[in-house]
Amino acid sequence: MNLKLPSLLLTALLLSACGTTTVNPVTGQTERSVMSEEDEVAEGAKAHAEVLKEYGAYNNAAVQRYVTNLGQALAAQSHRNQLQWHFTVLDSPEINAFALPGGYVYVTRGIMAYMESEADLAGVIGHEIGHVTARHGAQRATRQQNAGLGVFAASVLGAVLESQGFGGAGQLASQASQSVAAGYVASYGREQELQADGLGAEYLARTRYDPRNMVDVINVLKNQERFAADQAKAEGRPVPSGGDWLASHPSNDQRLQAITALSAQYKDQGNYNSEGRERYLKLISGMTFGDSPSQGLVRGRNFYHEPLGIALTAPTGWYIQNDADQLALLNTARDAAVVVRVAPAQAGKTHTDVIRTLLKPTQGRTETTTLNGLQATRFAGARTASNGQSQALEATVITGPGDTIYLLQTSAKDANALQRARAQVREVEGSFRALTAQDRAAARPWGIKTVPYPKGGFAELAKASPIVRPEQQLRLINGYYGGGEPKVGQLVKVVDPL
């Protein structure tokens, strides 16, 4: 969680009333469009600044240069090689990739950790290039205007992967009234995703990579879904359904079947380049894995944010969801949570100001107290909900290190859920603290390293791994979650403290 970042991206473009006809670069067919190529480029450039503000670019020049060179090679073989393409690695643990109109393509360091070779990463990038070359964003804008919406939301999450279950792209897309992401994510349907898969395979072949690497990319997606389901079962919570926006997307089984059949059509071309596995593993060795210190680190039941100097601990059975603009601690039933946010400067300088500005209560009472030596104010009251009904409201405001003010807001499905979780809510509040020396020692970032595969297999590697469910996750990041083993001595990825 980067608590100092603004809320979700907000960008909009009012469209003209009529639009023009244009030839789709991929299909060669004439289609009506409310966006010219100049519009795509202009809107992509504006939204690019917002993406960098929201996520931040990964601070590694060699990684950025590698991805840019790979992306430019693929784009040069695409149907819109005249565009000025831009490729950026984002400093995000989300397993995701997306594209903006006009030639802006993004991959996260999170997704790079799960790729096995340069050719696999090329498949991810090729898929996103396909969304741009086929003008899927412009098509979305046109459909919106046809529906009378009149507003085009720029894409920031045309996702290849949605594996976070209750987080990541699916969560962003669910906040359609706030998020720029919703404009495209919810709109990429079966045909567009399958078309982008096919274009990714085509661009791989044109760049002399084996198109069957697109099969590897879809298998990564399938394994992520399996792992998310297994993890949910192990924690006693509902298996993720993937979010409403996936209802219009092809299933991973369907995508795998389609891309396997398509890639087989290229089998006679042969003479493909090396997959670049060793080169790729060397590149990502040392790359941050999971949360970065600037975003805050989740370590089991603990959350550490060293730049802000704070820590919290979740109650037993609760879990931590670390998003870009807030931190949520949720119970197993997912019917109660404590959401932690930094109060923006405009909310005021006192606890009373923050309560009045951010919570907008209609009634209530306050109680001053201290939590681990920090000044705090508890609030209990009510406010008027959007439906006009009175809504119960509970929150705690805390002044942390550096006089930064935090809002810890309680959320529950209903009064009964709140009552059941009340003791744990107090436990969360009571855990809020300035970082101790012990906390700082525990708040070490993790990174990807490569080691020869030992005779003892993943079970042996898991013994020294700091990650949760280490054997399963090590299988996952090495592409063996469904079974199988690498050869002894073969380089594999592990996760170690940096």
C-alpha positions as CSV (number, residue, x, y, z in Angstrom):
1,M,0.0,0.0,0.0
2,N,1.5,3.3,-1.0
3,L,-0.5,5.4,1.5
4,K,0.8,8.7,0.0
5,L,-0.7,8.0,-3.4
6,P,-4.0,9.5,-4.5
7,S,-7.1,7.4,-5.0
8,L,-7.8,5.4,-8.2
9,L,-7.0,7.0,-11.5
10,L,-9.7,9.4,-12.9
11,T,-9.5,10.4,-16.6
12,A,-12.3,11.1,-19.0
13,L,-12.7,12.4,-22.6
14,L,-15.9,13.8,-23.9
15,L,-16.5,12.4,-27.3
16,S,-17.8,14.0,-30.5
17,A,-21.4,13.2,-31.4
18,C,-20.9,11.5,-34.7
19,G,-17.5,9.9,-35.2
20,T,-16.0,8.8,-38.5
21,T,-15.4,5.6,-40.4
22,T,-11.9,4.1,-40.3
23,V,-10.2,0.9,-41.5
24,N,-9.2,-1.4,-38.7
25,P,-5.5,-2.1,-39.1
26,V,-5.9,-5.8,-38.1
27,T,-9.0,-6.9,-39.9
28,G,-8.9,-4.5,-42.8
29,Q,-12.7,-3.9,-42.3
30,T,-14.3,-0.5,-42.2
31,E,-15.8,0.5,-38.8
32,R,-17.3,3.5,-37.2
33,S,-15.1,5.1,-34.6
34,V,-15.3,8.1,-32.3
35,M,-11.6,8.1,-31.9
36,S,-9.0,9.0,-34.5
37,E,-5.4,7.7,-34.1
38,E,-4.5,11.2,-33.0
39,D,-7.1,11.0,-30.2
40,E,-5.7,7.6,-29.1
41,V,-2.2,8.9,-28.9
42,A,-3.3,12.1,-27.0
43,E,-5.4,10.2,-24.5
44,G,-2.7,7.5,-24.0
45,A,-0.2,10.2,-23.2
46,K,-2.4,11.9,-20.6
47,A,-3.3,8.6,-18.9
48,H,0.3,7.5,-19.0
49,A,1.2,10.2,-16.5
50,E,-1.6,9.1,-14.2
51,V,-0.5,5.4,-14.4
52,L,3.0,6.4,-13.3
53,K,1.6,8.5,-10.5
54,E,-0.5,5.7,-9.3
55,Y,1.9,2.8,-9.6
56,G,5.4,4.2,-10.2
57,A,7.9,2.8,-12.6
58,Y,10.2,0.0,-11.3
59,N,13.5,1.6,-10.4
60,N,15.8,-0.6,-12.4
61,A,17.3,0.8,-15.6
62,A,18.4,-2.6,-16.9
63,V,15.0,-4.2,-16.5
64,Q,13.3,-1.2,-18.1
65,R,15.7,-1.2,-21.0
66,Y,15.2,-4.9,-21.6
67,V,11.4,-4.7,-21.6
68,T,11.5,-1.7,-23.9
69,N,13.8,-3.4,-26.4
70,L,11.7,-6.5,-26.4
71,G,8.5,-4.5,-26.8
72,Q,9.9,-2.4,-29.6
73,A,11.0,-5.6,-31.5
74,L,7.4,-7.0,-31.2
75,A,5.8,-3.7,-32.1
76,A,7.9,-3.3,-35.2
77,Q,6.3,-6.5,-36.5
78,S,2.7,-5.4,-35.5
79,H,-0.1,-4.0,-37.6
80,R,0.6,-0.5,-36.3
81,N,4.4,-0.2,-36.4
82,Q,4.1,3.5,-37.3
83,L,3.0,4.3,-33.7
84,Q,5.5,5.6,-31.2
85,W,5.3,2.8,-28.7
86,H,6.2,3.0,-25.0
87,F,6.9,0.1,-22.7
88,T,7.1,0.4,-18.9
89,V,7.6,-2.0,-16.0
90,L,5.5,-0.9,-13.0
91,D,6.6,-1.2,-9.4
92,S,3.6,-3.4,-8.5
93,P,3.3,-6.9,-7.1
94,E,0.1,-7.4,-9.0
95,I,0.3,-10.2,-11.6
96,N,-0.9,-8.0,-14.4
97,A,-0.3,-6.4,-17.8
98,F,-2.3,-3.8,-19.6
99,A,-2.3,-1.2,-22.5
100,L,-3.5,2.3,-23.1
101,P,-4.6,3.6,-26.5
102,G,-1.9,5.0,-28.7
103,G,0.9,2.5,-27.9
104,Y,1.4,2.6,-24.1
105,V,2.0,-0.9,-22.8
106,Y,2.7,-1.9,-19.2
107,V,3.9,-5.0,-17.4
108,T,4.3,-5.3,-13.6
109,R,7.3,-6.7,-11.9
110,G,4.7,-9.0,-10.3
111,I,3.9,-10.8,-13.6
112,M,7.6,-10.9,-14.6
113,A,8.4,-13.1,-11.6
114,Y,6.1,-15.8,-13.0
115,M,7.4,-15.8,-16.5
116,E,10.0,-18.5,-17.3
117,S,11.7,-17.0,-20.3
118,E,12.0,-14.0,-22.6
119,A,9.7,-15.7,-25.1
120,D,7.0,-16.0,-22.3
121,L,7.3,-12.3,-21.5
122,A,7.1,-11.6,-25.3
123,G,3.8,-13.4,-25.3
124,V,2.4,-11.2,-22.5
125,I,3.6,-8.0,-24.3
126,G,2.4,-9.3,-27.7
127,H,-1.1,-9.8,-26.3
128,E,-1.2,-6.2,-25.0
129,I,0.1,-4.9,-28.3
130,G,-2.7,-6.8,-29.9
131,H,-5.3,-4.8,-27.9
132,V,-3.8,-1.6,-29.2
133,T,-3.3,-2.7,-32.9
134,A,-6.9,-4.0,-33.0
135,R,-8.1,-0.7,-31.6
136,H,-10.1,-2.4,-28.8
137,G,-10.0,0.9,-26.8
138,A,-11.5,2.9,-29.6
139,Q,-14.1,0.2,-30.1
140,R,-15.0,0.5,-26.4
141,A,-15.3,4.3,-26.7
142,T,-17.6,3.9,-29.7
143,R,-19.9,1.4,-28.0
144,Q,-20.1,3.7,-25.0
145,Q,-21.3,6.6,-27.1
146,N,-23.7,4.4,-29.0
147,A,-25.2,3.5,-25.6
148,G,-25.6,7.2,-24.9
149,L,-22.8,7.4,-22.2
150,G,-20.8,10.1,-23.9
151,V,-17.7,9.5,-21.8
152,F,-14.7,7.4,-22.5
153,A,-12.7,6.0,-19.6
154,A,-9.1,5.3,-20.6
155,S,-7.8,1.8,-20.0
156,V,-5.4,1.2,-17.2
157,L,-6.0,-2.5,-16.7
158,G,-6.6,-4.5,-19.9
159,A,-5.5,-7.4,-17.9
160,V,-3.8,-10.5,-19.2
161,L,-4.0,-12.0,-15.7
162,E,-6.5,-11.7,-12.8
163,S,-5.2,-13.9,-10.0
164,Q,-5.6,-11.9,-6.9
165,G,-9.1,-13.3,-6.0
166,F,-10.4,-10.4,-4.1
167,G,-7.8,-7.8,-5.1
168,G,-5.9,-6.6,-8.2
169,A,-7.7,-5.9,-11.4
170,G,-11.1,-7.4,-10.4
171,Q,-11.3,-5.2,-7.4
172,L,-10.5,-2.1,-9.4
173,A,-13.0,-3.0,-12.1
174,S,-15.7,-3.4,-9.5
175,Q,-15.4,0.3,-8.6
176,A,-16.8,1.4,-11.9
177,S,-17.9,4.8,-10.7
178,Q,-14.4,5.8,-9.6
179,S,-11.9,3.9,-11.6
180,V,-10.5,4.6,-15.0
181,A,-9.7,0.9,-15.2
182,A,-13.4,0.0,-15.4
183,G,-13.8,1.6,-18.9
184,Y,-11.8,-1.2,-20.6
185,V,-11.5,-4.0,-18.1
186,A,-15.2,-4.6,-18.0
187,S,-15.3,-4.2,-21.8
188,Y,-12.7,-6.6,-23.1
189,G,-15.0,-9.5,-24.1
190,R,-14.5,-13.0,-25.3
191,E,-13.8,-12.0,-28.9
192,Q,-11.4,-9.2,-28.1
193,E,-9.4,-11.3,-25.6
194,L,-9.2,-14.3,-28.0
195,Q,-8.2,-11.9,-30.8
196,A,-5.4,-10.4,-28.6
197,D,-4.2,-13.9,-27.8
198,G,-4.1,-14.7,-31.5
199,L,-2.3,-11.5,-32.3
200,G,0.2,-12.2,-29.6
201,A,1.0,-15.5,-31.2
202,E,1.3,-13.9,-34.6
203,Y,3.7,-11.2,-33.3
204,L,5.8,-13.9,-31.6
205,A,6.1,-15.8,-34.9
206,R,7.0,-12.7,-36.8
207,T,9.7,-11.9,-34.2
208,R,11.0,-15.5,-34.5
209,Y,9.7,-16.7,-31.1
210,D,7.8,-19.9,-31.0
211,P,4.1,-19.0,-30.8
212,R,3.5,-21.9,-28.4
213,N,4.9,-19.7,-25.7
214,M,1.4,-18.1,-25.7
215,V,0.3,-21.5,-24.3
216,D,2.8,-21.1,-21.5
217,V,1.3,-17.6,-20.7
218,I,-2.3,-19.0,-20.5
219,N,-1.0,-21.9,-18.3
220,V,0.4,-19.3,-15.9
221,L,-3.0,-17.8,-15.7
222,K,-4.6,-21.2,-15.0
223,N,-2.1,-22.0,-12.3
224,Q,-2.7,-18.6,-10.6
225,E,-6.4,-19.4,-10.5
226,R,-5.8,-22.8,-9.0
227,F,-3.4,-21.4,-6.4
228,A,-5.8,-18.6,-5.4
229,A,-8.6,-21.3,-5.0
230,D,-6.3,-23.6,-3.0
231,Q,-5.2,-20.7,-0.8
232,A,-8.8,-19.6,-0.1
233,K,-9.7,-23.2,0.9
234,A,-6.8,-23.5,3.2
235,E,-7.7,-20.2,4.9
236,G,-11.4,-21.2,5.2
237,R,-12.7,-18.4,3.0
238,P,-14.8,-18.5,-0.2
239,V,-13.0,-19.6,-3.4
240,P,-12.5,-16.4,-5.6
241,S,-14.9,-16.3,-8.5
242,G,-12.8,-13.8,-10.5
243,G,-15.2,-10.8,-10.3
244,D,-18.2,-9.8,-12.4
245,W,-16.1,-8.4,-15.2
246,L,-14.7,-11.8,-16.0
247,A,-18.3,-13.0,-16.8
248,S,-17.9,-11.6,-20.4
249,H,-14.3,-13.1,-20.8
250,P,-13.4,-16.4,-22.2
251,S,-12.5,-19.0,-19.5
252,N,-8.9,-19.9,-19.2
253,D,-9.7,-23.4,-20.5
254,Q,-11.3,-21.9,-23.6
255,R,-8.4,-19.6,-24.1
256,L,-5.9,-22.4,-23.7
257,Q,-7.8,-24.6,-26.2
258,A,-8.0,-21.7,-28.7
259,I,-4.3,-20.7,-28.4
260,T,-3.1,-24.3,-28.5
261,A,-4.9,-24.8,-31.8
262,L,-3.7,-21.5,-33.2
263,S,-0.1,-22.0,-32.3
264,A,-0.1,-25.4,-33.9
265,Q,-0.7,-23.7,-37.2
266,Y,2.9,-22.3,-37.0
267,K,4.6,-25.6,-36.3
268,D,6.0,-25.9,-39.8
269,Q,7.8,-22.6,-39.7
270,G,10.5,-23.8,-37.4
271,N,13.9,-22.0,-37.0
272,Y,12.7,-20.1,-34.0
273,N,15.0,-18.2,-31.8
274,S,16.1,-19.5,-28.4
275,E,13.5,-18.9,-25.7
276,G,16.1,-16.8,-23.8
277,R,15.5,-18.5,-20.5
278,E,19.0,-18.1,-19.0
279,R,19.1,-14.4,-20.2
280,Y,15.7,-13.8,-18.7
281,L,16.5,-15.4,-15.3
282,K,19.7,-13.4,-15.1
283,L,17.7,-10.2,-15.7
284,I,15.1,-10.8,-12.9
285,S,17.6,-12.2,-10.4
286,G,17.5,-9.6,-7.6
287,M,14.1,-8.2,-8.6
288,T,11.7,-7.3,-5.7
289,F,9.1,-10.0,-5.1
290,G,5.8,-9.1,-3.5
291,D,5.3,-5.7,-1.8
292,S,8.1,-3.2,-1.9
293,P,9.1,-1.2,1.2
294,S,7.6,2.0,-0.3
295,Q,4.2,0.2,-0.5
296,G,4.4,-1.4,2.9
297,L,5.2,-5.1,3.5
298,V,2.8,-7.9,4.5
299,R,4.5,-10.5,6.6
300,G,2.1,-13.1,7.8
301,R,-0.3,-11.3,10.2
302,N,1.9,-8.2,10.3
303,F,2.0,-5.1,8.1
304,Y,5.1,-2.9,8.1
305,H,5.4,0.5,6.4
306,E,8.9,1.7,7.0
307,P,8.7,5.1,5.1
308,L,5.6,6.0,7.3
309,G,7.1,4.4,10.4
310,I,4.0,2.4,11.3
311,A,3.0,-1.3,11.9
312,L,-0.2,-3.2,12.5
313,T,-1.0,-6.8,13.3
314,A,-4.1,-8.7,12.1
315,P,-6.0,-10.9,14.6
316,T,-5.7,-14.7,14.3
317,G,-7.8,-15.8,11.3
318,W,-7.9,-12.4,9.7
319,Y,-5.9,-11.5,6.6
320,I,-4.4,-8.4,5.1
321,Q,-5.2,-6.8,1.7
322,N,-2.7,-4.2,0.7
323,D,-3.9,-1.9,-2.1
324,A,-2.5,1.2,-3.7
325,D,-4.5,3.7,-1.6
326,Q,-5.6,1.8,1.5
327,L,-5.0,-1.2,3.8
328,A,-7.8,-3.5,4.7
329,L,-7.7,-6.1,7.5
330,L,-10.6,-8.6,6.9
331,N,-12.1,-11.5,8.8
332,T,-12.3,-15.0,7.4
333,A,-16.0,-14.6,6.7
334,R,-15.4,-11.4,4.8
335,D,-18.3,-9.7,6.5
336,A,-16.2,-7.4,8.7
337,A,-13.0,-5.3,8.1
338,V,-10.9,-2.4,9.3
339,V,-9.9,-0.1,6.5
340,V,-6.8,2.1,7.1
341,R,-6.1,5.2,5.2
342,V,-3.9,8.3,5.5
343,A,-6.1,11.4,6.0
344,P,-5.2,13.8,3.2
345,A,-4.0,17.3,4.2
346,Q,-7.3,18.9,3.1
347,A,-9.2,16.8,5.6
348,G,-7.9,19.1,8.4
349,K,-5.3,19.1,11.1
350,T,-7.3,17.8,14.0
351,H,-9.1,14.5,14.7
352,T,-12.4,16.4,14.8
353,D,-11.7,17.9,11.4
354,V,-10.8,14.5,9.9
355,I,-14.0,12.9,11.3
356,R,-16.2,15.7,10.0
357,T,-14.5,15.9,6.6
358,L,-14.0,12.2,5.7
359,L,-16.9,10.5,7.6
360,K,-19.6,13.3,7.2
361,P,-21.5,12.1,10.3
362,T,-25.0,13.3,11.1
363,Q,-24.6,12.4,14.8
364,G,-22.2,10.7,17.1
365,R,-19.8,10.9,20.1
366,T,-16.1,10.8,20.5
367,E,-13.7,9.4,23.1
368,T,-10.1,10.4,23.3
369,T,-7.5,7.8,24.2
370,T,-4.0,6.6,23.5
371,L,-2.8,3.6,21.6
372,N,0.8,2.5,22.1
373,G,1.6,6.0,23.1
374,L,-0.1,7.6,20.1
375,Q,-3.0,10.1,20.4
376,A,-6.3,8.6,19.2
377,T,-9.9,9.4,19.0
378,R,-12.7,6.9,18.8
379,F,-15.9,7.8,17.0
380,A,-19.3,6.1,17.1
381,G,-22.3,7.6,15.4
382,A,-24.3,7.6,12.1
383,R,-24.4,9.2,8.7
384,T,-26.9,9.3,5.9
385,A,-26.3,6.7,3.3
386,S,-26.8,7.1,-0.5
387,N,-30.2,5.6,-0.2
388,G,-31.3,8.2,2.3
389,Q,-31.2,5.8,5.3
390,S,-29.3,6.3,8.5
391,Q,-26.1,4.2,8.5
392,A,-24.1,3.2,11.6
393,L,-20.5,4.5,11.6
394,E,-17.5,3.6,13.7
395,A,-13.9,4.7,13.3
396,T,-10.7,5.6,15.1
397,V,-8.4,8.4,14.2
398,I,-4.8,8.2,15.2
399,T,-1.9,10.6,15.0
400,G,1.1,8.6,14.0
401,P,4.8,9.3,13.6
402,G,5.6,12.6,11.9
403,D,2.1,13.9,12.9
404,T,0.5,12.0,10.0
405,I,-3.1,11.3,10.8
406,Y,-4.7,7.9,10.0
407,L,-8.3,6.9,9.7
408,L,-9.2,3.4,10.8
409,Q,-12.8,2.8,9.7
410,T,-14.8,-0.2,10.7
411,S,-16.9,-1.9,8.0
412,A,-19.4,-4.7,8.5
413,K,-22.1,-6.4,6.5
414,D,-24.6,-5.8,9.3
415,A,-25.0,-5.1,13.0
416,N,-24.6,-8.8,13.9
417,A,-21.4,-9.1,11.9
418,L,-20.0,-6.0,13.6
419,Q,-20.9,-7.4,17.0
420,R,-19.2,-10.7,16.3
421,A,-16.0,-8.9,15.1
422,R,-15.9,-6.1,17.7
423,A,-13.2,-7.7,19.8
424,Q,-11.0,-8.3,16.8
425,V,-11.6,-4.7,15.6
426,R,-10.3,-3.4,18.9
427,E,-7.4,-5.8,18.5
428,V,-6.5,-4.2,15.2
429,E,-6.7,-0.7,16.6
430,G,-4.6,-1.8,19.6
431,S,-1.9,-3.1,17.3
432,F,-1.4,0.2,15.5
433,R,2.1,1.4,16.6
434,A,5.2,3.2,15.6
435,L,7.8,0.7,14.2
436,T,9.9,-0.9,16.8
437,A,13.4,-2.1,16.3
438,Q,12.0,-5.7,16.1
439,D,9.5,-4.5,13.4
440,R,12.2,-2.9,11.4
441,A,14.3,-6.1,11.5
442,A,11.3,-8.1,10.2
443,A,10.5,-5.5,7.5
444,R,13.0,-6.8,4.9
445,P,11.9,-6.9,1.3
446,W,12.1,-10.2,-0.6
447,G,13.6,-10.7,-4.0
448,I,13.9,-13.3,-6.8
449,K,17.1,-15.3,-6.9
450,T,18.2,-18.3,-9.0
451,V,19.8,-21.5,-7.7
452,P,20.4,-25.0,-9.1
453,Y,17.6,-27.3,-8.5
454,P,18.6,-29.7,-5.6
455,K,18.1,-33.4,-5.3
456,G,15.7,-32.7,-2.4
457,G,13.4,-30.8,-4.8
458,F,11.0,-28.0,-3.9
459,A,10.6,-29.5,-0.4
460,E,14.2,-28.8,0.2
461,L,14.1,-25.3,-1.2
462,A,11.0,-24.6,0.9
463,K,12.8,-25.1,4.2
464,A,14.8,-21.9,3.8
465,S,12.0,-19.8,2.1
466,P,10.4,-16.9,3.9
467,I,7.2,-17.0,1.9
468,V,3.8,-18.4,3.0
469,R,3.1,-22.0,1.7
470,P,6.7,-22.0,0.3
471,E,6.6,-25.3,-1.6
472,Q,3.4,-24.5,-3.4
473,Q,4.5,-20.9,-4.2
474,L,7.9,-22.1,-5.4
475,R,6.2,-24.5,-7.7
476,L,4.0,-21.7,-8.9
477,I,6.7,-19.2,-9.8
478,N,8.7,-22.0,-11.6
479,G,5.8,-23.3,-13.6
480,Y,5.3,-26.6,-11.8
481,Y,2.2,-26.0,-9.8
482,G,0.4,-28.7,-11.7
483,G,3.1,-31.3,-11.0
484,G,6.4,-32.3,-12.4
485,E,10.0,-31.5,-11.5
486,P,12.9,-29.6,-13.1
487,K,16.1,-31.5,-13.7
488,V,18.6,-31.6,-10.9
489,G,21.0,-28.7,-11.5
490,Q,18.6,-26.7,-13.6
491,L,18.4,-23.1,-12.6
492,V,15.1,-22.3,-10.7
493,K,13.7,-19.3,-9.0
494,V,13.6,-18.9,-5.2
495,V,12.5,-16.1,-3.0
496,D,14.9,-14.8,-0.3
497,P,15.2,-11.6,1.8
498,L,17.2,-9.0,0.0
